[in-house]
């Protein structure tokens, strides 16, 4: 992928990994627009020179409206990154967890589908372009305190594989970004082993610039997750990660 002349929309780019990747694309020479929910974050990014669009991926009307606004301003759009997501703890012994499960699935999975559906006709019509979906190492090695997050990201992985197969021959590629724990604001506080954001973004941009671009963007820090089943370490690693269930409010004390 030539990163120097793309026209990129990062949905969910107002913080963390999404914001850093938006900045990296811009630094490489691409034109970048950002969509997100935070008016304050969007205003700050507009001050940096980004095109900004308020969007709620759980609302089909919002997604369609933003699509129209983005394509009116950026008719040469060729890259759509679907970053929007939530990470919520759930205690599956408590039926009240269902609200968190529904929010997680609607944002992480259905929200991704909404965004892809909105821009597929445009990219296919161009005959060239790229979708970048975002999953997680947790898609391949579940983190038991966040069951619906793991399920949603595993589903986005499967959806990305199917999308790539269905778009074959159209000129539109599908690249899946698979982050490990990255030291964004939330992760830095709870996970001392989280990968520094700067290091992660540098490695991601190097992988994206390869020719051909890999179907999956796997930084070194996520390989243990991605290939746990193949390497025979899956059961042991899930057992270790299950110790984190003690962090659930209902399991403390």
C-alpha positions in Angstrom: 0.0 0.0 0.0 1.4 3.4 -1.0 0.8 5.5 2.1 1.9 8.7 0.5 -1.2 9.5 -1.6 -4.2 7.8 -0.1 -7.5 9.5 0.8 -8.4 7.9 4.1 -11.4 7.9 6.4 -10.7 6.6 10.0 -14.0 5.9 11.7 -13.4 5.8 15.4 -10.3 7.9 15.0 -10.8 10.4 17.9 -8.6 8.7 20.4 -6.1 5.9 21.0 -5.0 3.7 18.1 -7.4 5.3 15.6 -6.1 8.8 16.3 -2.5 7.8 16.1 -3.0 5.9 12.8 -4.8 9.0 11.4 -1.8 11.1 12.3 0.6 8.5 10.8 -1.3 8.4 7.5 -1.3 12.2 7.3 2.4 12.3 8.1 3.1 9.9 5.3 1.3 12.3 2.8 -2.2 11.0 2.7 -5.4 13.1 3.0 -7.2 12.0 6.1 -10.6 12.5 7.5 -11.7 11.3 11.0 -15.1 10.2 12.2 -16.1 9.8 15.9 -18.5 10.7 18.6 -16.6 13.2 20.8 -17.2 16.8 19.7 -14.2 17.9 21.8 -11.9 15.4 20.2 -13.2 16.2 16.7 -12.7 19.9 17.3 -9.1 19.3 18.4 -8.4 17.1 15.3 -9.9 19.7 13.0 -7.4 22.1 14.5 -4.7 19.7 13.3 -6.0 20.0 9.8 -8.1 16.8 9.6 -11.5 16.7 8.1 -13.9 15.7 10.9 -17.3 14.1 10.9 -19.5 13.3 13.9 -20.7 9.7 13.5 -22.5 7.0 15.6 -21.9 3.6 14.1 -24.8 2.2 16.1 -27.2 4.4 14.1 -27.7 3.6 10.4 -29.0 7.1 9.6 -25.9 8.6 11.1 -23.6 6.3 9.1 -25.5 7.1 5.8 -25.4 10.8 6.5 -21.7 10.8 7.1 -21.0 8.7 4.1 -22.7 11.3 1.9 -20.9 14.1 3.6 -17.5 12.4 3.3 -17.9 11.5 -0.4 -19.1 15.1 -1.2 -15.9 16.5 0.4 -13.6 13.6 -0.6 -14.8 12.1 -3.8 -11.4 10.3 -4.3 -11.8 8.4 -1.0 -10.0 5.1 -1.4 -9.4 3.8 2.1 -11.9 3.2 4.9 -10.6 2.2 8.4 -13.3 0.9 10.7 -11.9 1.5 14.2 -15.0 2.2 16.3 -15.3 -0.1 19.3 -16.0 -0.6 23.0 -14.4 -2.9 25.6 -16.7 -3.8 28.4 -16.4 -6.1 31.4 -19.2 -8.7 31.8 -20.0 -11.2 34.6 -21.9 -13.9 32.8 -23.4 -15.1 36.1 -25.3 -11.9 36.3 -28.1 -11.5 33.7 -27.6 -7.8 33.8 -24.5 -8.3 31.6 -26.8 -8.5 28.6 -26.9 -4.7 28.2 -23.1 -4.7 27.9 -23.2 -7.6 25.5 -25.8 -5.9 23.2 -23.8 -2.6 23.2 -20.6 -4.4 22.4 -22.0 -6.4 19.5 -23.9 -3.5 18.0 -20.9 -1.3 18.1 -18.0 -3.6 17.3 -19.6 -6.0 14.9 -22.8 -4.5 13.5 -21.2 -1.0 13.5 -18.4 -2.4 11.4 -20.9 -3.9 8.9 -22.8 -0.6 8.7 -19.7 1.3 7.8 -18.5 -1.3 5.3 -22.0 -1.5 3.6 -22.1 2.3 3.4 -18.9 2.6 1.5 -18.8 -0.6 -0.5 -20.7 0.8 -3.6 -18.3 3.7 -3.8 -15.1 1.7 -3.6 -16.4 -1.0 -5.9 -17.5 1.7 -8.3 -14.0 3.2 -8.3 -12.5 -0.2 -9.1 -9.8 0.3 -6.4 -9.6 0.8 -2.7 -9.1 -0.7 0.7 -11.1 -1.5 3.7 -9.1 -1.8 6.9 -11.1 -3.7 9.6 -9.8 -3.9 13.2 -10.0 -7.0 15.3 -7.8 -7.8 18.3 -5.5 -10.5 19.6 -8.5 -11.3 21.9 -10.3 -12.5 18.8 -7.9 -15.4 18.7 -7.1 -15.8 22.4 -10.2 -14.8 24.5 -9.9 -12.7 27.6 -12.6 -14.2 29.8 -13.7 -11.0 31.6 -14.7 -9.5 28.2 -16.6 -12.3 26.5 -18.7 -10.2 24.1 -15.7 -8.2 23.1 -13.8 -11.4 22.2 -16.9 -12.7 20.4 -17.4 -9.5 18.5 -13.8 -9.3 17.3 -13.7 -13.0 16.3 -16.9 -12.2 14.3 -15.2 -9.2 12.6 -12.3 -11.5 11.7 -14.6 -14.0 10.1 -16.6 -11.2 8.4 -13.3 -9.7 7.0 -12.4 -13.1 5.5 -15.8 -13.4 3.8 -15.7 -9.8 2.6 -12.3 -10.3 1.1 -13.5 -13.3 -0.8 -16.6 -11.6 -2.0 -14.7 -8.5 -3.2 -12.1 -10.5 -5.0 -11.8 -9.2 -8.5 -13.3 -5.8 -7.8 -10.0 -4.1 -7.1 -11.1 -3.5 -3.5 -8.9 -5.1 -0.8 -9.6 -6.0 2.8 -6.8 -5.7 5.4 -7.4 -6.8 8.9 -5.5 -5.0 11.7 -5.0 -7.2 14.7 -3.7 -5.2 17.7 -2.4 -6.7 20.9 -2.9 -4.7 24.2 -1.6 -1.3 23.3 -0.8 1.4 25.8 -3.6 3.9 25.1 -5.1 5.8 28.0 -7.1 2.9 29.4 -4.8 0.1 28.7 -1.7 1.8 30.0 -3.2 2.0 33.5 -4.3 -1.7 33.8 -1.8 -3.6 31.7 1.9 -2.9 32.3 2.8 -5.2 29.4 0.8 -3.2 26.9 2.8 -2.3 23.8 3.7 1.4 23.6 1.4 3.2 21.1 4.3 4.8 19.2 6.0 1.4 18.7 2.8 -0.2 17.7 1.9 2.5 15.1 5.4 2.4 13.6 5.3 -1.3 13.1 1.7 -1.1 11.6 2.7 1.5 9.1 5.7 -0.6 8.1 3.5 -3.6 7.5 0.9 -1.6 5.6 3.6 -0.3 3.2 4.7 -3.8 2.2 4.0 -4.9 -1.3 1.8 -6.8 -1.4 0.1 -5.6 1.8 -0.5 -8.6 4.1 -4.1 -9.7 4.6 -3.6 -9.5 8.3 -1.4 -6.8 10.0 0.3 -8.7 12.8 2.8 -6.9 14.9 5.3 -9.0 16.8 3.4 -8.4 20.0 0.3 -10.2 18.8 1.8 -13.3 17.3 1.5 -15.3 20.6 -2.3 -14.6 20.5 -2.8 -15.2 16.8 -1.1 -18.6 16.6 -1.8 -20.0 20.1 -3.9 -22.9 18.7 -1.4 -23.7 16.1 1.5 -23.6 18.6 -0.4 -25.7 21.2 -0.3 -23.0 23.8 -4.0 -22.0 23.6 -5.4 -23.9 26.6 -2.6 -22.8 28.9 -2.8 -19.2 27.9 -6.6 -19.1 28.3 -6.3 -20.6 31.8 -3.8 -17.9 32.7 -6.0 -15.2 31.3 -8.9 -16.6 33.3 -7.2 -15.5 36.5 -8.3 -12.0 35.5 -11.9 -12.9 36.3 -11.0 -11.8 39.8 -11.3 -8.2 38.5 -15.0 -8.5 38.0 -16.9 -6.7 40.8 -19.0 -9.7 41.6 -15.9 -12.0 42.1 -14.0 -9.7 44.5 -13.7 -10.1 48.2 
